[in-house]
């Protein structure tokens, strides 16, 4: 097992120190890369991927305002394997976050929504995954020129 | 006829800390002849009774009710009276729960937990108590279902030891305290939700939770504190929005 790493020195400390000297609190032994923590850290790390994707999108919009030649050059750059790889990472991140979010979402519902109880988890799963697949299919159809 | 009990020797690496002598905790190794049906707590009791009476740890009921014997076993927060020896290999590391100051050996300081626990007012609050002759407060099975799961918490503090936010934010109320506050907010007999939601909306409360879900993974009683915390977030937002719209707030 890895050596102990201290937690915040005031973690779970009482507001007034006790009469006995205490050893400082340690972090959970498997944090951040062991057990389920890895999944949680990856989930949070996808925020970096989304930030980069946002910057790429801003760059594309910027080139759009610089005329047709700049736009064509930008489109050419996007076919670079590094961009393709980046977009595959983006796709993997979105799928990972979606699956994790969908698995946790049903139990975060309040006991009642207005006068009614929330539907069973299976209804949430079907609804969320159904909406995801439906919206993806719609976007693919738009991008492929099938609509508009 | 005699019954022969098979025993296997296992190595226990146990964290030791004497506040009068040690600057930092250290480990001590014990060879323990374990029975297959033992729990980790049985092995610690063997060490205490037969090998080293100076070893300090908390335990009481031995039946997963009192919540005293929570410790870190091979890096995972476990209720040691529930944790079977046979689920581990030949070496078992036992340490105090993570995220807590250590008083001695495997004994953690839980006054900080008790302060957080009390801050959510974990009792029934009524604007006006009913007179005894008016009878008891009645509740339907459906009303009981809304909070029963969250009332199963035994305050073993494993959820605090697993939570990455507790390790970083000392002011975070933490899973068990929020779960208990939410339990009373969801109780049809209670009228103190507005008071508790004020606590929930403060710094280091429900919105500090980043939904790592580790509290629910380690909970030995399947209370699902992550569900309670995230339901409490929803309720705190509704309560805040209501307080803006209605003339007398959400009271």
Interface residues (C-beta under 8 A of the other chain):
Chain A: X1 X4 X7 X8 X10 X11 X12 X13 X14 X15 X18 X20 X21 X22 X23 X24 X25 X26 X27 X28 X29 X30 X31 X32 X34 X35 X36 X37 X40 X44 X104 X107 X108 X109 X110 X111 X112
Chain B: X17 X19 X22 X24 X25 X72 X74 X75 X76 X77 X93 X95 X98 X99 X100 X101 X102 X103 X104 X108 X109 X110 X111 X112 X113 X114 X115 X146 X147 X160 X161 X162 X163 X164 X166 X167 X168 X169 X170 X174 X186 X210 X211 X212 X213 X214 X217 X224 X226 X227 X230 X231 X233 X234 X235 X238
